[in-house]
Amino acid sequence: MYENRKNHFNEYLIIDTKKTYTIDTVPISPFNREISGIHNIIKYKNPYIGNNSNTGNLLNSLPLSEYGFVFEIDADNRGLIIDYHTTDWYHNEEFYIDKALVYNAVSAFSLIDNLEYIQFNFSGSTYSITRDAIIQNYPYFEKILTTSGINQENFNLYVERKMNDNAFVQDMMAYLNKQ
């Protein structure tokens, strides 16, 4: 049994009944992998942003959904506008909100083929990012999203594990335009 995010509001346990992990290989994602991990969210892969049910289920599986949200699809510009029912500074202990925004953006752009932009709204702040900004500024995006689909191993390596690198997360937050 491995404990992740000990004494944190988002603490969870990994029970390794198959004995596949060691202390060096246990996933150290800041999010609950059973819900937000690529092995679960890949089922929401879709070529189009217009599928409300699929998009809602994806958002419900991603970090920050625990605070409640509503979303709107901008069909004309192929965008996604998400209104979270919390403030961005209130739950940002250990950069949780920042990590979740980066994770959610990379996940959504990886899973929804024609998604062009995402706007994350909190009470007090708004963050926006485009697909082009992710492609140009997120290292390894091309290794995650290949011509044959999403490489789950690379997703875990280059997305989940990078969420524990605070300097990386802060650099990526620079590309999420805060308004």
C-alpha positions as CSV (number, residue, x, y, z in Angstrom):
1,M,0.0,0.0,0.0
2,Y,1.3,3.4,-1.0
3,E,0.0,6.7,0.4
4,N,-0.1,9.7,-1.9
5,R,-0.5,13.3,-0.8
6,K,-0.3,12.4,2.9
7,N,-2.2,14.8,5.2
8,H,-3.6,16.7,2.2
9,F,-7.3,17.3,1.4
10,N,-6.8,15.2,-1.8
11,E,-5.0,12.3,-0.1
12,Y,-5.5,8.8,-1.6
13,L,-4.0,5.3,-1.3
14,I,-2.7,3.0,-3.9
15,I,-3.2,-0.6,-2.9
16,D,-0.8,-2.7,-5.1
17,T,-2.4,-6.1,-5.0
18,K,-0.5,-7.2,-8.1
19,K,2.8,-6.1,-6.6
20,T,3.7,-4.0,-9.7
21,Y,5.2,-1.0,-8.0
22,T,8.3,-0.3,-6.0
23,I,9.0,2.8,-4.0
24,D,10.7,4.2,-7.1
25,T,8.0,3.3,-9.6
26,V,4.8,4.1,-7.6
27,P,2.8,6.9,-9.4
28,I,3.3,10.2,-7.6
29,S,0.5,12.1,-9.4
30,P,-0.9,14.9,-7.3
31,F,-4.4,13.8,-8.4
32,N,-6.4,10.6,-7.8
33,R,-5.2,8.4,-10.7
34,E,-8.2,6.1,-10.4
35,I,-10.4,9.0,-11.5
36,S,-8.1,11.3,-13.4
37,G,-5.4,9.0,-14.8
38,I,-5.1,8.5,-18.5
39,H,-6.2,4.8,-18.2
40,N,-9.6,6.1,-17.1
41,I,-10.0,9.4,-19.1
42,I,-9.0,7.9,-22.5
43,K,-12.5,6.6,-22.9
44,Y,-13.5,10.2,-23.5
45,K,-11.4,10.5,-26.6
46,N,-13.5,12.3,-29.2
47,P,-12.8,14.0,-32.5
48,Y,-15.4,16.8,-31.8
49,I,-16.0,19.3,-29.0
50,G,-19.7,19.3,-29.7
51,N,-20.5,16.1,-27.7
52,N,-21.9,17.6,-24.5
53,S,-22.2,14.2,-22.7
54,N,-18.6,13.2,-23.5
55,T,-17.2,16.6,-22.6
56,G,-19.1,16.7,-19.3
57,N,-18.0,13.2,-18.3
58,L,-14.3,14.1,-19.2
59,L,-14.5,17.3,-17.1
60,N,-16.1,15.4,-14.2
61,S,-13.1,13.0,-14.2
62,L,-10.5,15.7,-14.2
63,P,-9.0,17.5,-11.2
64,L,-11.0,20.5,-9.9
65,S,-14.4,18.8,-10.6
66,E,-14.6,18.2,-6.8
67,Y,-15.4,21.9,-6.4
68,G,-18.3,21.8,-8.8
69,F,-18.5,23.3,-12.3
70,V,-20.7,24.2,-15.2
71,F,-19.4,24.4,-18.8
72,E,-20.4,25.9,-22.1
73,I,-19.2,24.8,-25.5
74,D,-18.4,27.5,-28.0
75,A,-19.3,25.6,-31.2
76,D,-18.4,28.4,-33.6
77,N,-14.8,28.8,-32.3
78,R,-14.5,25.2,-31.0
79,G,-13.8,26.3,-27.5
80,L,-14.7,25.2,-24.0
81,I,-15.6,27.5,-21.2
82,I,-15.6,26.0,-17.7
83,D,-16.9,27.9,-14.6
84,Y,-15.6,26.4,-11.4
85,H,-17.4,27.0,-8.1
86,T,-14.4,28.1,-6.1
87,T,-11.7,30.8,-6.1
88,D,-8.4,30.0,-7.6
89,W,-6.3,31.1,-4.6
90,Y,-8.5,29.3,-1.9
91,H,-7.4,25.7,-2.7
92,N,-4.0,26.4,-4.2
93,E,-2.0,24.7,-1.4
94,E,1.1,23.1,-3.0
95,F,0.0,24.7,-6.3
96,Y,-2.9,22.3,-6.6
97,I,-5.0,24.6,-8.8
98,D,-2.1,25.5,-11.0
99,K,-1.2,21.8,-11.4
100,A,-4.8,20.9,-12.2
101,L,-5.1,23.7,-14.8
102,V,-2.0,22.4,-16.7
103,Y,-3.1,18.8,-16.3
104,N,-6.7,19.6,-17.5
105,A,-5.5,21.6,-20.4
106,V,-3.1,19.0,-21.7
107,S,-5.7,16.3,-21.1
108,A,-8.5,18.1,-22.9
109,F,-6.4,19.0,-25.9
110,S,-5.1,15.5,-26.1
111,L,-8.6,13.9,-25.9
112,I,-10.7,16.3,-28.0
113,D,-9.2,16.5,-31.4
114,N,-10.8,19.8,-32.7
115,L,-10.7,21.7,-29.4
116,E,-9.1,25.1,-30.1
117,Y,-9.2,26.9,-26.7
118,I,-10.2,26.5,-23.1
119,Q,-11.2,29.2,-20.7
120,F,-11.1,28.4,-17.0
121,N,-13.3,30.7,-14.9
122,F,-13.0,31.0,-11.1
123,S,-14.7,33.6,-8.9
124,G,-12.3,36.4,-9.4
125,S,-9.9,35.1,-12.1
126,T,-10.0,33.7,-15.6
127,Y,-7.3,31.7,-17.4
128,S,-7.3,31.0,-21.1
129,I,-5.1,28.7,-23.3
130,T,-5.1,27.7,-26.9
131,R,-4.2,24.5,-28.6
132,D,-1.4,26.3,-30.4
133,A,0.1,27.6,-27.0
134,I,0.1,24.0,-25.7
135,I,1.7,22.6,-28.9
136,Q,4.4,25.3,-29.0
137,N,5.2,25.5,-25.2
138,Y,4.4,22.2,-23.6
139,P,7.5,20.0,-24.0
140,Y,6.8,16.5,-25.1
141,F,3.2,17.2,-26.4
142,E,4.1,15.5,-29.7
143,K,5.3,12.4,-27.7
144,I,2.0,12.3,-25.9
145,L,-0.3,12.8,-28.9
146,T,1.1,10.8,-31.8
147,T,-0.4,10.0,-35.2
148,S,-1.6,6.7,-33.9
149,G,-3.3,8.2,-30.9
150,I,-2.5,8.9,-27.3
151,N,0.6,7.2,-25.9
152,Q,-0.5,6.4,-22.4
153,E,3.0,5.6,-21.2
154,N,4.3,8.9,-22.4
155,F,1.2,10.7,-20.9
156,N,2.1,9.2,-17.5
157,L,5.7,10.1,-17.9
158,Y,5.4,13.6,-19.4
159,V,2.1,14.8,-17.9
160,E,1.5,13.1,-14.5
161,R,5.0,13.2,-13.3
162,K,5.7,16.7,-14.5
163,M,2.9,17.9,-12.2
164,N,5.2,17.4,-9.2
165,D,7.8,19.8,-10.7
166,N,6.7,23.1,-9.3
167,A,9.1,25.1,-11.5
168,F,7.7,23.4,-14.6
169,V,4.1,24.1,-13.5
170,Q,4.9,27.8,-12.8
171,D,6.5,28.0,-16.3
172,M,3.4,26.5,-17.9
173,M,1.1,28.8,-15.9
174,A,2.8,31.7,-17.7
175,Y,1.2,30.4,-20.9
176,L,-2.3,30.3,-19.3
177,N,-3.3,34.0,-19.8
178,K,-4.7,35.2,-16.5
179,Q,-7.3,37.8,-16.9
